[in-house]
Amino acid sequence: MKDAIKVAAEGVILDLEITAGAKETAIQGYNPWRKRIEVRIAQRAQKGKANGELISFLSKLFNTSSKNIEIVSGLASSKKSVMIFQGKQEEILEILSLQ
């Protein structure tokens, strides 16, 4: 899972694979082939609703403001990279391993 978490100057970047329209919003696991963390989102991918729910979910998961989370690539794709400003790789990895 560590391959999907990259340290940047401003924080940490997570490489995610999103499945929209799922039963519930949750971390599904890690895809070693794609080197991405798999996340299920309950909202459908329409008019940015799934992106909004993803940011809200991650802010609750990592106990930070939604203003500290930004989709830096893949806004209209299921493969997204998300910046968590002021995040620490070790803390994020620990939280994800508990999911």
MDAnalysis code that builds the backbone (N, CA, C; Angstrom):
import MDAnalysis as mda
import numpy as np

u = mda.Universe.empty(297, n_residues=99, atom_resindex=np.repeat(np.arange(99), 3), trajectory=True)
u.add_TopologyAttr("name", ["N", "CA", "C"] * 99)
u.add_TopologyAttr("resid", np.arange(1, 100))
u.add_TopologyAttr("resname", ["MET", "LYS", "ASP", "ALA", "ILE", "LYS", "VAL", "ALA", "ALA", "GLU", "GLY", "VAL", "ILE", "LEU", "ASP", "LEU", "GLU", "ILE", "THR", "ALA", "GLY", "ALA", "LYS", "GLU", "THR", "ALA", "ILE", "GLN", "GLY", "TYR", "ASN", "PRO", "TRP", "ARG", "LYS", "ARG", "ILE", "GLU", "VAL", "ARG", "ILE", "ALA", "GLN", "ARG", "ALA", "GLN", "LYS", "GLY", "LYS", "ALA", "ASN", "GLY", "GLU", "LEU", "ILE", "SER", "PHE", "LEU", "SER", "LYS", "LEU", "PHE", "ASN", "THR", "SER", "SER", "LYS", "ASN", "ILE", "GLU", "ILE", "VAL", "SER", "GLY", "LEU", "ALA", "SER", "SER", "LYS", "LYS", "SER", "VAL", "MET", "ILE", "PHE", "GLN", "GLY", "LYS", "GLN", "GLU", "GLU", "ILE", "LEU", "GLU", "ILE", "LEU", "SER", "LEU", "GLN"])
u.atoms.positions = np.array([
    [0.829, -1.198, 0.000],
    [0.000, 0.000, 0.000],
    [0.869, 1.255, 0.000],
    [2.074, 1.116, 0.486],
    [2.967, 2.269, 0.587],
    [3.282, 2.868, -0.785],
    [3.201, 2.039, -1.857],
    [3.448, 2.527, -3.218],
    [2.418, 3.567, -3.657],
    [1.235, 3.540, -3.052],
    [0.154, 4.453, -3.431],
    [0.176, 5.745, -2.626],
    [1.142, 5.877, -1.718],
    [1.236, 7.056, -0.854],
    [2.577, 7.720, -1.097],
    [2.536, 8.925, -1.659],
    [3.768, 9.634, -2.016],
    [3.902, 10.916, -1.197],
    [5.103, 11.164, -0.727],
    [5.372, 12.387, 0.027],
    [5.644, 13.518, -0.956],
    [4.996, 14.654, -0.734],
    [5.202, 15.859, -1.543],
    [5.581, 17.001, -0.599],
    [6.011, 18.107, -1.172],
    [6.432, 19.255, -0.361],
    [5.290, 19.777, 0.522],
    [4.058, 19.752, -0.003],
    [2.912, 20.310, 0.720],
    [2.205, 19.303, 1.614],
    [2.505, 18.014, 1.449],
    [1.807, 16.986, 2.215],
    [2.024, 15.618, 1.620],
    [0.925, 14.891, 1.417],
    [0.982, 13.521, 0.917],
    [-0.004, 13.372, -0.233],
    [0.407, 12.637, -1.269],
    [-0.468, 12.355, -2.408],
    [-0.863, 10.886, -2.360],
    [-2.171, 10.623, -2.424],
    [-2.699, 9.265, -2.469],
    [-3.139, 8.956, -3.889],
    [-2.724, 7.812, -4.416],
    [-3.203, 7.342, -5.712],
    [-4.375, 6.405, -5.448],
    [-5.544, 6.763, -5.985],
    [-6.777, 6.046, -5.695],
    [-7.424, 5.498, -6.957],
    [-8.148, 4.401, -6.795],
    [-9.016, 3.832, -7.827],
    [-10.425, 3.891, -7.244],
    [-11.313, 4.653, -7.881],
    [-12.642, 4.924, -7.341],
    [-13.701, 4.083, -8.046],
    [-14.613, 3.508, -7.255],
    [-15.799, 2.853, -7.788],
    [-16.994, 3.648, -7.277],
    [-17.649, 4.373, -8.171],
    [-18.808, 5.192, -7.791],
    [-20.083, 4.356, -7.877],
    [-21.089, 4.761, -7.127],
    [-22.375, 4.080, -7.142],
    [-22.378, 2.791, -6.328],
    [-21.497, 2.669, -5.363],
    [-21.413, 1.473, -4.517],
    [-22.488, 1.513, -3.430],
    [-22.636, 0.406, -2.719],
    [-23.609, 0.341, -1.628],
    [-23.278, 1.308, -0.509],
    [-21.984, 1.390, -0.184],
    [-21.539, 2.266, 0.894],
    [-20.181, 2.861, 0.536],
    [-19.846, 3.942, 1.197],
    [-18.547, 4.579, 0.990],
    [-17.557, 3.971, 1.969],
    [-16.463, 3.411, 1.422],
    [-15.476, 2.740, 2.272],
    [-14.190, 2.488, 1.497],
    [-13.123, 2.242, 2.238],
    [-11.869, 1.787, 1.647],
    [-12.060, 0.310, 1.325],
    [-11.810, -0.081, 0.097],
    [-12.010, -1.467, -0.309],
    [-10.738, -2.292, -0.160],
    [-9.591, -1.670, -0.341],
    [-8.335, -2.409, -0.243],
    [-7.259, -1.758, -1.080],
    [-6.295, -2.569, -1.480],
    [-5.162, -2.076, -2.260],
    [-4.993, -2.964, -3.481],
    [-4.823, -2.346, -4.652],
    [-4.587, -3.082, -5.888],
    [-3.095, -3.035, -6.190],
    [-2.366, -4.137, -5.962],
    [-0.911, -4.117, -6.173],
    [-0.509, -3.971, -7.636],
    [-1.367, -4.372, -8.554],
    [-1.049, -4.247, -9.982],
    [-1.086, -2.796, -10.425],
    [-2.098, -2.085, -9.978],
    [-2.234, -0.668, -10.355],
    [-1.539, 0.255, -9.369],
    [-1.135, -0.297, -8.239],
    [-0.502, 0.475, -7.163],
    [-1.401, 1.627, -6.724],
    [-2.674, 1.285, -6.492],
    [-3.675, 2.267, -6.089],
    [-4.526, 1.712, -4.953],
    [-4.943, 2.603, -4.082],
    [-5.859, 2.257, -3.002],
    [-7.266, 2.299, -3.592],
    [-8.032, 1.232, -3.378],
    [-9.380, 1.156, -3.936],
    [-10.387, 1.721, -2.937],
    [-11.229, 2.625, -3.430],
    [-12.234, 3.283, -2.590],
    [-13.590, 3.154, -3.270],
    [-14.590, 2.709, -2.507],
    [-15.966, 2.665, -3.007],
    [-16.687, 3.921, -2.534],
    [-17.425, 4.548, -3.448],
    [-18.178, 5.767, -3.138],
    [-19.656, 5.503, -3.429],
    [-20.520, 5.830, -2.486],
    [-21.949, 5.574, -2.647],
    [-22.580, 6.473, -3.713],
    [-22.120, 7.697, -3.820],
    [-22.678, 8.628, -4.810],
    [-22.324, 8.183, -6.223],
    [-23.191, 8.504, -7.151],
    [-22.893, 8.252, -8.562],
    [-21.946, 9.323, -9.081],
    [-21.252, 8.993, -10.131],
    [-20.300, 9.932, -10.736],
    [-21.043, 10.882, -11.675],
    [-21.804, 11.786, -11.099],
    [-22.562, 12.763, -11.877],
    [-22.393, 14.146, -11.265],
    [-22.005, 15.100, -12.091],
    [-21.893, 16.507, -11.688],
    [-21.012, 16.710, -10.454],
    [-19.966, 15.904, -10.319],
    [-19.019, 16.082, -9.226],
    [-19.475, 15.570, -7.871],
    [-20.626, 14.897, -7.818],
    [-21.139, 14.418, -6.532],
    [-20.213, 13.379, -5.906],
    [-19.702, 12.456, -6.718],
    [-18.796, 11.427, -6.185],
    [-17.496, 12.065, -5.696],
    [-16.990, 13.053, -6.422],
    [-15.771, 13.748, -5.986],
    [-15.995, 14.451, -4.651],
    [-17.147, 15.089, -4.507],
    [-17.481, 15.757, -3.250],
    [-17.572, 14.780, -2.093],
    [-18.192, 13.634, -2.346],
    [-18.298, 12.626, -1.288],
    [-16.927, 12.037, -0.954],
    [-16.071, 11.863, -1.965],
    [-14.718, 11.361, -1.727],
    [-13.952, 12.301, -0.800],
    [-14.002, 13.588, -1.082],
    [-13.298, 14.568, -0.247],
    [-13.865, 14.570, 1.173],
    [-15.177, 14.518, 1.293],
    [-15.820, 14.483, 2.611],
    [-15.417, 13.220, 3.382],
    [-15.432, 12.077, 2.702],
    [-15.058, 10.807, 3.327],
    [-13.609, 10.831, 3.808],
    [-12.704, 11.303, 2.952],
    [-11.287, 11.347, 3.320],
    [-11.033, 12.327, 4.465],
    [-11.765, 13.446, 4.484],
    [-11.568, 14.414, 5.572],
    [-11.981, 13.812, 6.914],
    [-13.058, 13.030, 6.932],
    [-13.478, 12.364, 8.169],
    [-12.497, 11.257, 8.543],
    [-12.066, 10.488, 7.550],
    [-11.154, 9.372, 7.796],
    [-9.835, 9.837, 8.398],
    [-9.290, 10.931, 7.855],
    [-7.997, 11.429, 8.305],
    [-8.110, 12.564, 9.318],
    [-9.344, 12.850, 9.759],
    [-9.597, 13.857, 10.789],
    [-8.965, 15.209, 10.440],
    [-9.288, 15.688, 9.255],
    [-8.792, 16.980, 8.795],
    [-9.914, 17.717, 8.072],
    [-9.744, 18.983, 7.857],
    [-10.731, 19.784, 7.139],
    [-10.762, 19.384, 5.663],
    [-11.929, 19.476, 5.061],
    [-12.035, 19.183, 3.627],
    [-11.237, 20.189, 2.800],
    [-10.918, 21.337, 3.374],
    [-10.083, 22.329, 2.683],
    [-8.644, 21.844, 2.545],
    [-8.251, 20.862, 3.358],
    [-6.900, 20.305, 3.300],
    [-6.784, 19.135, 2.332],
    [-7.859, 18.853, 1.586],
    [-7.857, 17.737, 0.638],
    [-8.244, 18.269, -0.733],
    [-7.455, 17.884, -1.735],
    [-7.699, 18.366, -3.096],
    [-7.405, 17.257, -4.099],
    [-8.291, 17.092, -5.071],
    [-8.043, 16.150, -6.164],
    [-7.100, 16.849, -7.131],
    [-5.875, 16.332, -7.253],
    [-4.864, 16.992, -8.081],
    [-4.805, 16.426, -9.494],
    [-5.325, 15.216, -9.702],
    [-5.448, 14.684, -11.063],
    [-6.554, 13.640, -11.090],
    [-7.178, 13.496, -12.266],
    [-8.237, 12.519, -12.438],
    [-9.603, 13.000, -12.019],
    [-9.843, 14.296, -12.131],
    [-11.124, 14.866, -11.707],
    [-12.315, 14.163, -12.368],
    [-12.176, 13.770, -13.644],
    [-13.258, 13.110, -14.369],
    [-12.933, 11.644, -14.654],
    [-12.064, 11.056, -13.850],
    [-11.613, 9.682, -14.069],
    [-11.794, 8.863, -12.799],
    [-11.800, 7.544, -12.946],
    [-11.856, 6.685, -11.762],
    [-10.483, 6.564, -11.103],
    [-9.444, 6.912, -11.828],
    [-8.083, 6.910, -11.279],
    [-7.743, 8.337, -10.862],
    [-7.640, 8.551, -9.568],
    [-7.429, 9.895, -9.041],
    [-6.178, 9.954, -8.177],
    [-5.580, 11.128, -8.143],
    [-4.518, 11.422, -7.190],
    [-5.029, 12.555, -6.313],
    [-4.966, 12.341, -5.013],
    [-5.532, 13.278, -4.049],
    [-4.427, 13.766, -3.119],
    [-4.316, 15.086, -2.992],
    [-3.339, 15.694, -2.086],
    [-3.987, 15.905, -0.726],
    [-3.297, 15.448, 0.316],
    [-3.704, 15.746, 1.683],
    [-2.651, 16.697, 2.229],
    [-3.008, 17.975, 2.289],
    [-2.069, 18.994, 2.733],
    [-1.724, 18.783, 4.204],
    [-0.467, 18.935, 4.531],
    [0.060, 18.796, 5.890],
    [-0.086, 17.375, 6.440],
    [-0.349, 16.408, 5.561],
    [-0.465, 15.017, 6.000],
    [0.905, 14.382, 6.164],
    [0.972, 13.355, 6.986],
    [2.219, 12.623, 7.208],
    [2.029, 11.188, 6.721],
    [2.979, 10.706, 5.942],
    [2.873, 9.396, 5.315],
    [2.629, 8.280, 6.339],
    [3.354, 8.289, 7.433],
    [3.232, 7.225, 8.432],
    [1.837, 7.197, 9.053],
    [1.302, 8.377, 9.386],
    [-0.026, 8.452, 9.994],
    [-1.098, 7.982, 9.019],
    [-0.983, 8.402, 7.774],
    [-1.966, 8.019, 6.760],
    [-1.917, 6.518, 6.516],
    [-0.728, 5.963, 6.421],
    [-0.569, 4.523, 6.226],
    [-1.168, 3.745, 7.396],
    [-0.964, 4.237, 8.609],
    [-1.520, 3.578, 9.795],
    [-3.047, 3.597, 9.777],
    [-3.634, 4.743, 9.447],
    [-5.099, 4.855, 9.385],
    [-5.656, 3.928, 8.313],
    [-5.022, 3.895, 7.146],
    [-5.495, 3.044, 6.054],
    [-5.364, 1.562, 6.390],
    [-4.340, 1.193, 7.123],
    [-4.144, -0.221, 7.466],
    [-5.210, -0.720, 8.442],
    [-5.862, 0.191, 9.147],
    [-6.924, -0.176, 10.083],
    [-8.278, -0.346, 9.398],
    [-8.379, 0.017, 8.145],
    [-9.656, -0.042, 7.424],
    [-9.946, -1.431, 6.894],
])
